[in-house]
């Protein structure tokens, strides 16, 4: 049986395809459209999944979509009638709902078939149930508490529950207009970071400040006795007058959520391009600390209710790696699992798994420890692109590749690393990565000068051999998806200046030899030469989605000052290609 899972008409649009118990492919539309956080109907992702399986849309048996227009319908109608003041906002919501309801029409048009020839049944799975399924059903736990927390989906921002075998029981929900994601986004906008998905910039800025405004934020977010929370609506616009959300071009845009009252209390918002001052750093730190307080409050209530040692977390707020790294110290939970795409992209997988396990009662068959579910390209395809671009190259053995790459890194070089299938989710995990030497004090400057051109306060991440984590980090744990930030041991921080953040932490990615042998062996060769089992890893992009194809990797290499590009076993050196 073929199940096509979709996240559509929402940021981080994506598609996945299951054949019985096998995940054939999962890919985000942004990787194909080349627009970050692309929103809309994921036609290119669907086509990629079908091509990977060599089937047609008419072969699909079931289609699941991680939206349910019927969910919380009474609350939606009540809010629309009593609160919504902008007719444009109302029309946008009606249009979006209609699109969700017309999936077969869209597929028939895209694939040039009759709607009647599409035999697949459509199953609408509520947004947060899809999130919960995306985490628990691929986790290593037979039984676990579950938290889904983000901005909004189907009028809900937070959902708690418990998973047991192939069943999830939902406990509580936080309904519109209360949302920790809205809280974080509003202050992200207030701090001058206005693009959809900029919240990670606030997380990166936070360690440079102090929690000077934390006490004031206690008036913005209130912890409730039932283990949840609510927002003080005076600080926000979304519930009173509505906020315009645009998805039509595929590039998500959300109008400012913060109210004039927020500026009255905290001062004038930072404008784009304005200098980042201590005030902004302190505000970022306070916002991050308040978010952690809310997350730990929810998790402690969830642990009290379940008594379980394990928890699965998903949702955009659940992607907060700094908060995730503090769960063990602030809650009784002893094991935490997050999927590679805890964001809305992961709900395509989650909707399919909810249907498979929750509704069909199929037994769970696999644990997701690897995120490389996207596009893969043959040697012939890669070579064709290299020759088309008239680039000089070498084809080397794995051992030779590892030698030239590590020599380049040691010599202050920057390497583009393209191997196997692309990653699913927001992190580059050694399949589409840019690499540098973590021992160099100037590595951040080199990367920002040659490629990234991003804010100086944003950190770069360490990829470390999984069997060496305990030597460098204060907590030893497998963290395959870069989903947790931990303290680097004080005696090791000077050894890793390029990946140690200002507060002594690093966003950990443990590299397992079984999961990603090619990447592991390269890092191990670096370790043999330097005594350091770590490389600096950042996403293979330049202010764009992470590269997916050899063409995109070569284009990024050619327009930046990268020193070397590795496409599987093909090595392209800058020094041999001056024309680029």
C-alpha positions, 0 to 999 in steps of 0.5 A: 500500500502506498501512502502519500503524506502532505504538509500543505498550505502552511510554512515548510510545505513537504511530502513523503511517501510510504510503501507499506512499512518503508519510507521511500522519500521525505522532502521539503518543497523549499529544497526544490522551489529554492524559496525558504519555508515555502508554503503552498501545495507541495507539487514538486515534492509529490512529484519527487516522491513518485519518481523515486518510487517509479509510480504515478499519482494513480497508484497511490492508495491513501493521501494524508494531509496534516490539516483538518478544517473540521478541528476546533470548528466551533472555536473558529467560527466563534472567534471569526464572528466576534473578533475578526475585524479585517475582511482580508484576513477572514477571506484568506482563511476561507480560501486556505480552508477551501484549498485543503478541501480540494486536494484531489482537484489540485492533484488531477490538474498537476498530473494531468489526470482525471480526478476519478482516476485518483483512487486514493482516499483523502484523510485529514489529520489534525495538525498537532496529532500529526506532530505528535505522531511524527515524533513518537511513532519513529522514536525508540520508546514503546511508551512515552509522554508527548508534547507538540508545541508551535505557533498555530495549526488547526487553531491549536498551539500546544497538545500533550499526550502519551504514546503506547505502542501503536496508539496515542492518547491526547490529554490537553490542548492550548487553543487560539489565541494562546501560543508560545510560538506566537510569543516568540515570533512577536518578540522576534519581530519586535527585535527587528527580525521580520522574516518567517522563521527568524526565531533562531536568530533570537536564540543565537543572540540570547547568550550575549545578553542578561535576563533583564526583562524576565520579570516584566515578561511575567505579565506577558505569559502566565503559567496556569495551574493545569500545567499549561499557560496563557498569553496577556492579549494586550501585548498582541494583535492577532486575537483582536484585529487579525494578522495578515498571513500571506502564502500565495507566492510561496514565501511565507509572510506574517504581519507584525504580531506585537501591539502598540502596548508592547512598545509602550511597556518595553520601548520602541521596536528595533527596525531592520538594519538598526544596530543590535544593542545591549537592550536587544541582547538582554531582551533576546535572553529574557524571551528565551528564558521565559520560553524555557520556563513555559516549556519546563512547566508543561513538561513537569506537569506532563511528567507528573501526570504520566510518571514516565521517564521518556518524552517525545517533542515536536513542533516549531517551538520544540525545535528550540535546541537551547531549551531541549539541552536543559530538559534533563536539568529542569524536569524529571525526564531521563530520555528525550527524542525529537525527529529530524524535522520537528517543524511543520515539515515533519507533519507530512510524515506524522500524518501518514504515521497517524493513519498507519498506526492510530487508525489502521492499528499497524505495528511500528517497524522502524526508528528514525536515526537518520535524516537522509530521506531526500534526493540522491544523484548518481555518479553519472548525473554528477559528472554530467553537471561537472563537465557541462560547467567545464570544471577541472576535477579529480575522482578519488577513492574514499580514503583519498577524499578524506585525506584531501578534505582534511588537509584543506580544513587544516590549511584554513580551507572551507569545504562544501560536502555533498554526499548521499541523499539530502536531509529532511528537516532544517539542519545540515547533518553531513549530507549537504554541509559546509565544513571548516576547522573548529580549532581556528579562532578565525573560522567564523570570520573566514566563513562569513567572509567567504560564504555565509555573510550572516550576523556575527552573533549566530553560532556554528555547530560541531559535528563530533564522533559519537564515541568521543562526545563524553570527552568534549561535552558535559552530557554524553548522549546520541544527538543525531539531528543537532536538536540539543545544545549542551555545555562543552567541557571547560578544558575543551573550549579553547580547543574548539573556539569556532564552535563554542558559543559565548556561553560555553555551549555547542549545538551538538551533532553526534556522528554515528559510524553505522548511520553515516559512515562516509561523514564519520570516516572523514571526521575520524581522519581529521581526528587522526591528523589533529587529535580533535574528533570534531569538524565545524558543520554549517548548512550548505547554502548562501542565504537560500535553502540548503542545496539539494542537487549537484547543480545547486552545490556547484552554483554555490561553490562558484559564486562564493570563495569556497576552497573545495567542493566534494560531490560524492567522490568527485573533488573540485578545487578552487585553485584549479578552477580560477574561472569560477 
